[in-house]
């Protein structure tokens, strides 16, 4: 009974100790290229500023272009309104 339990614990320890691959999106680019390496294995390459640019890179490959869900965009500071003196009647 101890041997199967120890085997299960050993397998669980080895699988938990292997580092998990984290998927990251670069928030500076609005378009990502999703590249397929296998049936369920893929990764993202976020380095494109437009869909046509990404589609040219995806051409002929097992890949597709997707919008980056974490794109922060170019934020401009809020515009200050000019203060005008009131008209007197």
C-alpha positions as CSV (number, residue, x, y, z in Angstrom):
1,X,0.0,0.0,0.0
2,X,2.9,2.4,0.7
3,X,4.5,2.0,-2.7
4,X,1.5,3.2,-4.8
5,X,1.0,6.1,-2.4
6,X,4.7,7.1,-2.6
7,X,4.6,6.8,-6.4
8,X,1.6,9.1,-6.6
9,X,3.3,11.6,-4.3
10,X,6.5,11.5,-6.3
11,X,4.6,12.1,-9.6
12,X,2.6,15.0,-8.0
13,X,5.8,16.5,-6.6
14,X,7.6,16.4,-10.0
15,X,4.7,17.8,-11.9
16,X,4.2,20.6,-9.3
17,X,7.9,21.5,-9.3
18,X,8.2,22.1,-13.1
19,X,7.8,25.8,-13.9
20,X,4.6,26.9,-15.5
21,X,4.9,28.9,-18.7
22,X,3.2,32.3,-18.2
23,X,1.6,33.9,-21.2
24,X,2.3,37.6,-21.4
25,X,0.8,40.3,-23.7
26,X,2.8,43.4,-24.3
27,X,0.4,46.3,-23.5
28,X,2.3,48.6,-25.9
29,X,1.0,46.9,-29.1
30,X,-2.7,46.7,-30.2
31,X,-2.3,43.5,-32.3
32,X,-0.9,40.1,-31.4
33,X,0.0,37.1,-33.5
34,X,-1.2,33.8,-32.2
35,X,1.2,31.1,-33.4
36,X,0.2,27.4,-33.2
37,X,2.9,24.9,-32.5
38,X,0.7,21.9,-32.0
39,X,-3.0,20.9,-31.7
40,X,-3.4,22.7,-28.4
41,X,0.0,24.4,-27.9
42,X,0.3,28.0,-29.0
43,X,1.9,31.3,-27.9
44,X,1.3,35.0,-28.6
45,X,3.8,37.4,-30.1
46,X,2.6,41.0,-29.4
47,X,4.7,43.3,-31.5
48,X,2.4,44.6,-34.2
49,X,0.8,48.1,-34.6
50,X,-1.8,47.1,-37.2
51,X,-3.7,44.1,-38.5
52,X,-2.3,44.3,-42.0
53,X,1.3,44.3,-40.6
54,X,0.4,41.2,-38.5
55,X,-1.3,39.4,-41.3
56,X,1.8,39.7,-43.5
57,X,3.8,38.0,-40.8
58,X,1.1,35.3,-40.3
59,X,0.9,34.6,-44.1
60,X,1.9,31.0,-44.8
61,X,2.2,30.0,-41.1
62,X,-0.1,28.3,-38.7
63,X,-1.0,31.6,-37.1
64,X,-3.7,34.2,-36.8
65,X,-3.9,37.8,-35.7
66,X,-5.9,38.8,-32.7
67,X,-6.6,42.1,-30.9
68,X,-4.6,42.5,-27.8
69,X,-7.0,42.5,-24.8
70,X,-4.5,44.3,-22.6
71,X,-3.6,47.1,-25.0
72,X,-3.4,50.3,-23.0
73,X,-3.3,52.7,-25.9
74,X,-1.8,56.1,-26.2
75,X,-3.3,58.1,-23.4
76,X,-3.3,61.8,-23.7
77,X,-3.6,64.1,-20.7
78,X,-7.1,65.6,-20.3
79,X,-7.4,68.9,-22.2
80,X,-7.8,71.9,-19.9
81,X,-10.8,74.1,-20.8
82,X,-10.1,77.7,-21.3
83,X,-11.6,80.1,-18.8
84,X,-13.5,82.9,-20.4
85,X,-14.6,85.9,-18.5
86,X,-18.3,86.3,-18.2
87,X,-20.0,88.8,-20.3
88,X,-21.7,91.6,-18.5
89,X,-25.0,92.9,-19.7
